[in-house]
């Protein structure tokens, strides 16, 4: 039986030893993402043999696991999938895996035949952009973005700076104010604040890079991300005050331009099915969607 434990900071080398060599681009392949949201999703980790297993639970979904990560990606995955089945059955639940990427789906199909079914998860699929597009904002399709940035720069005397510990408290205050301004659900706001606090407190250990935008010496926006593969950075956090027109567009552009210009792709995560977030992410014209799939036993439903 798999022996799960809460994901902790000291687990990063083990997690990364399984995941990083495979050069995944999705957010569940980021230890930093898993660690900062550990409490909100009760994220648990188990290692047995050559397999790494992740178990998660929240009010949003019934308990689920991620596809097993293998030390040797050429090893058949079927025995590891069976262990997932056994564990979930022993816990009285149904077999349910989320966030399988197309590469993972292909491997499961090749190694396991028709034992499993796959359901496209639109809400958790991630938006991936060319970094150059987000930096240059060239062409007619980005005309409004350029206008927003130009208007912001004409209106405000702003300063871009890389994140350092001296900005911690201001960033957390900005997050708290943002949640109040958006009338966020209290529990969700508390969980997000905890996640961001962990990111700011451990940004060096998590290999995060961050930036702040200041106006009149005050932090009005901040963003955090990490390089998740040789060619891709993922943006985990982006917050900005809503009373400065064009600020969201500016911090998006400035962060990629100043920190991630060496990357080919920028993953800006999922839209969670929220119409406003979806519209904003689509407006930047992703070069592709990193699709996610649920994995279930054939003949069952999610």
ZAMARGU-4260 file (C-alpha; in steps of 0.2 Angstrom, whole numbers, plus 5000, padded with zeros to 4 digits):
<rodrens>
0) 5000/5000/5000 | 5006/5017/4995 | 5012/5027/5010 | 5007/5046/5008 | 5014/5061/5017
5) 5010/5079/5016 | 5021/5088/5003 | 5035/5098/5012 | 5049/5109/5006 | 5062/5096/5009
10) 5054/5085/4997 | 5059/5096/4982 | 5075/5086/4977 | 5065/5070/4977 | 5050/5077/4967
15) 5062/5086/4955 | 5072/5070/4952 | 5057/5061/4945 | 5049/5076/4936 | 5062/5088/4929
20) 5072/5076/4917 | 5056/5074/4908 | 5054/5092/4903 | 5035/5094/4906 | 5028/5111/4904
25) 5012/5110/4915 | 5009/5117/4932 | 5007/5101/4941 | 5025/5097/4936 | 5031/5111/4946
30) 5036/5107/4964 | 5034/5125/4969 | 5016/5126/4963 | 5012/5110/4972 | 5021/5115/4988
35) 5013/5133/4989 | 4995/5126/4987 | 4998/5110/4998 | 4987/5116/5012 | 4972/5121/5001
40) 4973/5105/4991 | 4979/5093/5005 | 4993/5088/4993 | 5001/5072/4998 | 5017/5063/4990
45) 5022/5045/4990 | 5037/5036/4983 | 5038/5018/4980 | 5051/5009/4969 | 5053/5019/4953
50) 5037/5029/4955 | 5031/5045/4962 | 5013/5047/4967 | 5003/5063/4971 | 4986/5063/4979
55) 4975/5078/4981 | 4959/5084/4987 | 4948/5100/4988 | 4930/5105/4989 | 4931/5107/4970
60) 4934/5089/4966 | 4932/5072/4974 | 4949/5065/4979 | 4961/5061/4964 | 4978/5057/4960
65) 4990/5064/4946 | 4997/5052/4934 | 5012/5043/4941 | 5029/5050/4937 | 5042/5037/4933
70) 5061/5038/4935 | 5062/5029/4919 | 5049/5036/4907 | 5052/5021/4895 | 5046/5009/4909
75) 5028/5003/4907 | 5016/5013/4917 | 5003/5000/4919 | 5009/4993/4936 | 5010/5010/4943
80) 4992/5014/4937 | 4986/4998/4946 | 4994/5004/4962 | 4984/5020/4960 | 4968/5009/4958
85) 4972/4999/4973 | 4975/5014/4984 | 4959/5023/4979 | 4949/5007/4981 | 4956/5004/4998
90) 4952/5022/5003 | 4934/5019/4998 | 4934/5030/4983 | 4934/5028/4964 | 4948/5028/4953
95) 4951/5046/4947 | 4966/5054/4939 | 4967/5072/4934 | 4979/5083/4924 | 4986/5070/4912
100) 4994/5079/4897 | 4993/5072/4880 | 5010/5064/4882 | 5004/5055/4897 | 4988/5050/4889
105) 4998/5043/4874 | 5009/5033/4886 | 4994/5026/4896 | 4986/5021/4880 | 5001/5012/4873
110) 5005/5003/4890 | 4988/4999/4896 | 4977/4996/4881 | 4959/5000/4883 | 4958/4999/4902
115) 4956/5017/4904 | 4945/5031/4897 | 4950/5049/4895 | 4939/5065/4897 | 4945/5082/4891
120) 4946/5094/4905 | 4944/5111/4897 | 4944/5121/4913 | 4961/5115/4918 | 4970/5116/4901
125) 4984/5129/4901 | 4987/5144/4890 | 5005/5143/4882 | 5012/5159/4873 | 5027/5163/4863
130) 5038/5174/4874 | 5042/5184/4859 | 5024/5188/4856 | 5021/5194/4874 | 5037/5205/4873
135) 5035/5213/4856 | 5015/5213/4855 | 5017/5215/4837 | 5004/5216/4824 | 4985/5221/4823
140) 4980/5208/4836 | 4990/5216/4849 | 4985/5234/4845 | 4975/5236/4860 | 4988/5229/4872
145) 5001/5242/4865 | 4988/5256/4868 | 4986/5250/4886 | 5004/5250/4889 | 5008/5267/4881
150) 4993/5275/4890 | 5000/5268/4907 | 5017/5274/4903 | 5011/5292/4898 | 5000/5293/4914
155) 5011/5286/4928 | 5029/5287/4933 | 5032/5269/4937 | 5047/5259/4942 | 5051/5241/4938
160) 5061/5231/4951 | 5066/5213/4953 | 5058/5205/4969 | 5068/5205/4985 | 5063/5202/5003
165) 5061/5220/5007 | 5045/5220/4996 | 5037/5205/5005 | 5025/5214/5017 | 5019/5227/5003
170) 5016/5212/4991 | 5005/5203/5005 | 4996/5219/5009 | 4992/5221/4990 | 4986/5203/4989
175) 4974/5207/5005 | 4968/5223/4997 | 4965/5214/4980 | 4954/5201/4988 | 4944/5214/4997
180) 4942/5224/4981 | 4936/5208/4972 | 4925/5203/4986 | 4933/5186/4985 | 4926/5171/4995
185) 4934/5172/5012 | 4940/5154/5012 | 4948/5156/4994 | 4956/5172/4999 | 4964/5164/5014
190) 4970/5150/5004 | 4978/5161/4991 | 4986/5172/5004 | 4994/5157/5012 | 5000/5151/4995
195) 5007/5168/4991 | 5015/5169/5008 | 5024/5153/5006 | 5030/5158/4989 | 5037/5175/4996
200) 5045/5167/5011 | 5054/5153/5001 | 5056/5161/4984 | 5075/5157/4983 | 5073/5138/4988
205) 5058/5137/4975 | 5069/5144/4961 | 5056/5158/4959 | 5059/5175/4951 | 5048/5189/4954
210) 5046/5208/4950 | 5037/5222/4957 | 5030/5238/4949 | 5031/5254/4960 | 5022/5271/4958
215) 5027/5285/4970 | 5038/5272/4979 | 5023/5261/4983 | 5021/5243/4976 | 5006/5242/4965
220) 5009/5226/4956 | 5019/5210/4958 | 5022/5194/4948 | 5031/5178/4951 | 5036/5163/4940
225) 5049/5150/4937 | 5058/5141/4923 | 5050/5124/4922 | 5059/5116/4907 | 5073/5121/4896
230) 5061/5132/4885 | 5047/5136/4896 | 5043/5148/4911 | 5027/5147/4920 | 5019/5162/4928
235) 5012/5157/4945 | 5007/5174/4952 | 5001/5190/4945 | 4993/5204/4955 | 4990/5222/4952
240) 4979/5236/4958 | 4964/5239/4947 | 4964/5258/4949 | 4979/5261/4938 | 4973/5259/4920
245) 4984/5248/4910 | 4994/5241/4925 | 4989/5223/4922 | 4995/5224/4904 | 5011/5232/4908
250) 5016/5220/4922 | 5013/5205/4911 | 5024/5213/4897 | 5038/5220/4908 | 5040/5203/4918
255) 5042/5193/4902 | 5053/5206/4894 | 5065/5208/4909 | 5065/5191/4916 | 5060/5178/4904
260) 5065/5184/4887 | 5077/5169/4885 | 5063/5157/4886 | 5053/5151/4870 | 5037/5149/4879
265) 5027/5156/4893 | 5014/5146/4902 | 5001/5157/4910 | 4991/5142/4918 | 4972/5138/4916
270) 4956/5149/4916 | 4947/5138/4928 | 4931/5140/4918 | 4929/5158/4924 | 4923/5169/4909
275) 4933/5185/4913 | 4949/5175/4915 | 4946/5165/4899 | 4943/5181/4890 | 4959/5189/4896
280) 4970/5174/4892 | 4962/5172/4875 | 4966/5190/4871 | 4985/5187/4872 | 4983/5173/4858
285) 4991/5157/4865 | 5001/5148/4852 | 4994/5132/4859 | 4983/5125/4873 | 4992/5112/4885
290) 4977/5100/4886 | 4973/5091/4902 | 4963/5075/4903 | 4954/5065/4917 | 4958/5047/4917
295) 4945/5035/4923 | 4942/5016/4921 | 4934/5012/4904 | 4915/5012/4905 | 4914/5024/4920
300) 4910/5042/4921 | 4918/5057/4930
</rodrens>
